[in-house]
Amino acid sequence: MSQPLLPCVYRPTGTDRLRVSLPFDLRNRSWIHSVIGDRARPEYSKQHRYWLIARDHFSNLVQALLDRYSRVDVVAEFTTTEVCDSKNS
């Protein structure tokens, strides 16, 4: 599996973490921490080649990716009964 040319953020339904694929850069971990904070614990899956990041960081992460790469693919699964999170409104 090759590295993506554009970043991709996948937000599954439920409480699963975001899956974030980034073009290879040795500084990706430090960049992620600069966006979501040093206390956050992103995990890198070598098998799947993506980062697992808490859902709370979705909006900030997408905006930072747009600032860094100008484009980002976002896949956000939803259900018809899903209720918007009012704390992010």
N, C-alpha and C positions, 0 to 999 in steps of 0.2 A: 504494500500500500504506500503510495507516494504522499508527500506532504502537500497540503492544499496551497494554492496560489493566493486565495483570499481566505480570511478568517470566516469561521462558521460557528454560530451559537445555536445549539439545539436545546430547547426547553421542553422536556417531557411533561405529561400530565402528572398529577399527584405531587408527591413531595421529593421526587428524585432530584439530584443535583443537575446543574447545567453541564452540558458537554461542549467544550470549547476547543475547536481545532484552529491552530495558528500556523502560518508559514514558519519554517524552522528559523530560530534565532537563539543563540546561547543566552540572551538576556530576557527571554520570555518570562521566566519565573520572577525575576526582579521587577519586570514591567507589570505583571499581574499584581504583585504586592503593592506597587505604587498606585494602582487603580483601586484595589479593594481593601487595602490596609495590611499592615504587617501581622496583625493578629489572625488573619484569615489563614486557612489551611488548604490551599488548592492541592489536588493530587494529580500526578501525571500518570496516565495509563499507557505504558510502553506498548502493550499488545494492540490497543485500539488507536493510539497516537492522538489522544485528546486529553484536555484538562478537565477535571471534575471540580466545579466551583459552586458554592451555595447559591440557591435561587435568589436570595435577597439582593444579590449584586447584578441582577439582570440588566436593569436600565443603565446604571453607571458603566457597566462593562461594554454594552453595545455602543454607547456614546463614545467611550474611550477608543474602541476599535474603529469607529468611523473617523475619529480625529487622527488616528495613527495610519489607517490604510485607505481611507476615503470610501471604501465599500465594505460591506459585511453581509453575509448570508445569514438570515435568521429563520429558524424553523421553530415555531411555537405551537405545540399540540394543545388542544383544548377540548372540553366537552361542552355540550349545550347547557349543562346544569352548573358549569363553573361560575363561581362568584368572584368578582374582582376584589383584589386586596385593597382595602380602603386606606391602609397606612401608606401606600405608595401613590395615592391620588393627590 
